[in-house]
Amino acid sequence: MSVLTLKLAGPLQSWGASARFARRTTESAPTKSGVIGLLAAAQGRDRTADLTDLAALRFAVRVDQPGTRVRDFQTAHHFDSDKAMPVSDRFYLADAVFVAAVQGDDALLTDLHRALRRPVYLPFLGRRSCPPAEPVDLDVHHGDDMLGVLAREHWHASDWFQARHRDESLVRLEVVVEADSGDATRDQPLSFAPSHRRYGLRTVRTETVHIPNPRARRLRPRRGPTRPDHDPTTLFEGDD
């Protein structure tokens, strides 16, 4: 088994697990269905394509920078009839950074990594209006454990956010990992077909990892007293 890691960072992200009708909420971290959709798009899969192999991947996400939840009030008119559409509330995460990981067959993950570097359809962070700020692919870790990979991956938070924690040599980061038992969430992708999207239940648990802080304040060694560069008694030399 191997692990593929992705960096999910951008001005805005929105990961809806139960968003419906005019109120489009976002979870506090990327969803498995959203990341699997990103991977399927990179490979060029149609929305009606079989997702069995991708859905079988084990999923986890590390919160490097939680971001701020923001609300957007939107109005729209129908393109053909110009009829006013229902007013909607859209929620986003601003300035958030996550490291997502999927674990599974080495050949599949290697192909997914290749697709992320040359995607058929451009990736987005939950919604088409949320492009990533930089390439999402990080690396494939062959024959490795997912939680161990996330515990070793360096901290990807923004410089200004890391500077806020400069008094901490190790930062404590939350990891939401797919598990055999834990809290249930309806986030297991079964079909992305527009006519009938389907999701199943999966269980997750929360872990924590401690990552070295590259911007930790370095304590300077305390210096002892030093002798002055000159001797004031030299002023009296030569006087009778």
N, C-alpha and C positions, 0 to 999 in steps of 0.2 A: 504494500500500500504506500502511496505517496500523497503529498500535500501541495496544493496550489494556493499561493497567497496573492491577494489583491489589495491595493490601496484605494480606498473610496474617499476622495476629498474633493470638495468643490464649494462654490459660494452658497449653493442651495442643494439640499437633498430632500427627498420625500419618499418614505417607505410605508405605504399603506397596506395593512393586513385586513382591515375590516371597513375600509372606506366605501361608502355607498351614497348614491343620489347627490344632493347638493352640498353635503359636508364631507370633505376629503381630508381625513386626518393623516397623521404620520406616526409611525412607531419611533421610539427613541434610538433605535439602531437598525441597520439594514436587515431586511427579511430574507429568508432563504428563497422564497418565490421570486423576489426582486433580483437577487444575484443570479439565480438559475436562468431567469429571463435574459439578463445581461450576457451570460455565457452562450445561451442558445442564439441570441442575436449576432454575437461575434462569429459564430459558426455559420450563420446564414440560414438557420432553420426557420421554416414557415411556422406561423402560429398554430397551425393544426398538426404539426409534426409530433411524433412520439417523443415523450420526455422521460421514459423509463430509466434510461442510463444516467441522465443528469439528476433526476429526482432521487436516485439511490445514493448519491454522494452525501457523505456526512458533512455537516456545515457548522461553522462557528464564526463569531465575529468579536473582535477586540475593540473596545472604545478608547481610542487614543485622545480624542478631543470631542466632548459631548455636544458642543455647539449650543445654539439658542433656538428655541422654538418660536417661529414667527407665523402670523396669520395674514392671509391675503384675501381681500374681498373682491370677487370677480363678477362682472356682468358680460353678457354676450348676446349676439343676435344670430338667428339661423341664416346660413349662407344663401339659401334659395328663397325662403319666404320673408326674410328680414324680421321674423317674429322674435320677440324678446324671449330669451331662454331663462330658466330659473336662476335666480341669484345663488351663487355658491361661495362657500368658505373653503379656502385651500390652506393647509398647514404645511410648513417646511421646517427643516433644520438648517440654520445658517452657520457657516464657518465650522462645520463638523468634520472630523477625520476618523476613519475606521480602517482596521485591517481585517479583511474577511479571509476565510480559509475553507477550502473544500478538500475532503479526503476520499480517495478511491483508487481505481485502477490506474497504474502508471501510464499506460499508453493513452488512455482517455485524457488524463490531465496534461500530458505533453501536447496533445492535439489542441486542447483548450488554450494552453499557454501560447501556442503558435497562432491560434485564431485571435487572441486578444491583441497580439502585436500587429496583425493585419486583419482587422475585423471587417466582415461583410457589411454589417449594419453598425453604425456608430453606437458606442455604449452611452448610457445615461444613468443617472443615480436615482432610480425609482420612477421618474417621469421624464418625458422628452424635453421638458423645459429646464432640466437640471443636468447640464453636461459636466463631466469631470474636469477638474482644474489641470490635470496632468495624466499621463498614461496610467491605466489601472493595474497593469501586470507588474508583479514583483518577481516571483521565482517559483520554480517547482523544486520541492524538497523530496528527493527520492528515498523511499524506504524509511520515512520518518513518521512521528506521531504528531497529530494536529495541535494538541495543547502544548506539547514541547516546542513546536515550531513557533507558536504565538508567544511563548515565554522567552524565546531567544531573539525574536525579531525586534530591531531597534525601534525606538519611539518615534512615530511619524507626525506628532503634533507640530503645529506652526511654531516658529521661533518665538513669537511674542507670548504664546501660551506656555511654552517651556520655560521662558524667563520668569513667569509668575511662580514657578515651583523651584526656583534656583536654590532654595534652602533645603531641598530634598535630594539626597544622593540617589535614592531609589524611588520611583513613582509607582503607585499602586493602581493597576488598570483592571477594569472589569472585562471578563470574557463570558459571553453567552454561548454555550456549546450544546449541540444536539446530543441527547442522552437517552438511555433506555427508560429512565424514569425521571419525573420532574414536573414542571408546569406545562400544561397542554396549550397549544396555540394552533389555530387553523391556518397553517402557513406551508403545508406540504403541497407543492405544485403537482397537479395531475394533468391539466390541459390548459393551454393559453388560447384556445379557439375563441374568437370574438363572440360567436353565437352562444357559447356556453363554457365560460371559464370555470374550472373545478379545482378545489383545494381540499386536502385532507388534514387530519390532525397530526402533529408531531410534538414531542416533549423536549424540553430544554432545561438546563440548570445553569446557575451562575457561578463562575469560578473567578479567582483573582490571581494576577501575576505581578511580579515586581520587576521593573525594567530600569536599567541604569539611566540616569538623567545626564545627557551630555552638557547641559548648561548649569549643572550644580555649582554652587558657589565654592570656590577653592579657598580653604583657610590658609592664610599666610603664616609661616612659622614665626613665633615671637622671638625677636632679637634681644640679646643682652645689651648692657650699657657699653658705649664706645668711648674711647679716649678722645679728647679734643685735638684738633689738628695743630694747635699752637700752645705754647707755654707762656702765660702772662708774666712769669717771673723773669723772662729774658729782657724785659724792659729795664731791670735793675742791674744787669750785667755791665761791668766796667765802671760803675759809680763808686766813689770813695765815701 
